[in-house]
Amino acid sequence: MKSLLIISILCISLLSHIMQAQDIPSTDPNIFDPPKNPCDIYNKTNIENRKPIQYTYLREGDVAWQKRTWRDIDMREKQNLPLYYPIEFNPCRTSLFQAITKNILNGNIIAFADEEFLQPYEFSEIRKKLVTIDTVEQVIYTPEGEEKTQRVPVMDSTSIYRRILKFRLKEDWFFDKQKSTLECRIIGIAAFEYIEEKEAFKELFWVYFPSCRPYFAINDVYNFKNDSERRSLDDIFWKRQFASAIVKESNVYDRFINEYQKGIDALVESDNIKGQIFKWEHDLWNY
């Protein structure tokens, strides 16, 4: 009797499995529905729904120590390459400069002419900096069949991507005695264009970093080791996953390091400032 009951249960389960398999059509949209983004094989909802990590409330009385620094991010260094590339239009990825300029031209971010964020650029002014209008020769034919050459205007908005080789961060380091932690908050970020003829950098604009964070959070950055685990631009700055060098600290003369140190001495001075910040926190916990 028990064996007959077991056999009947197995038969029923087998029949139900076969019926369920027959009910699934070969073109089930839940299985064969292509992703929204043609760059992926599945819909990535994590990066689209990300929001920046909120700063904790900071009370003036809790700041026991503070130091303002300016540091340069050289996009030619290996660790910074994911922020520099792509240098052409790519529907699957955007560089740091592309993410900033896209939101500036869309009206989401305001570009400033100074690092105090007091002189905003007009839309026409910033567009003139980012989009180059030039003329090129084009051959045309008259109704009589004669060949003529005329110059036609051409709009170029991508060649500047190659020339953005440096970004500058303005940031504050402070010790929060309420949490007993040394923290850093980025205030602004500036883009610098490399002028090859003059072999010098030209400052393009400043943007207020906190206003950029919501848009940085939805732009992923290339991961050297795993394409399915890409961090956002906001994560890169939050976790300090970039290479940089300090070029200025708050001082009575309001001068940059290269104004009183040159060459290798300037790099040593930059490391000394970095070491002083580390030692200040380290000495607090010296037993």
Buried (B, 14 or more C-beta within 10 A) or exposed (E): EEEEEEEEEEEEEEEEEEEEEEEEEEEEEEEEEEEEEEEEEEEBEEEEEBEBEEEEEBEEEEBEBEBBBBBBBBBEBEBBEBBBBBBEEEEEBBBBBBBBBBBBBEEEBBBBBEBEBEEBBEEEEBBEBBBEEEEEEEEEEEEEEEEEEEEEEEEEBEEBBEBBBBBBBBBBBBBBBEEEEBBBEBBBBBBBBBEEEEEEBEBBBBBBBEBBBBBBBBBBBBEEEEEEEBBBBBBBBBEEBBBBBBBBBEEEEEEBBBEEBEEEEBEEBBEEBBEEBEEBBEEEEEE
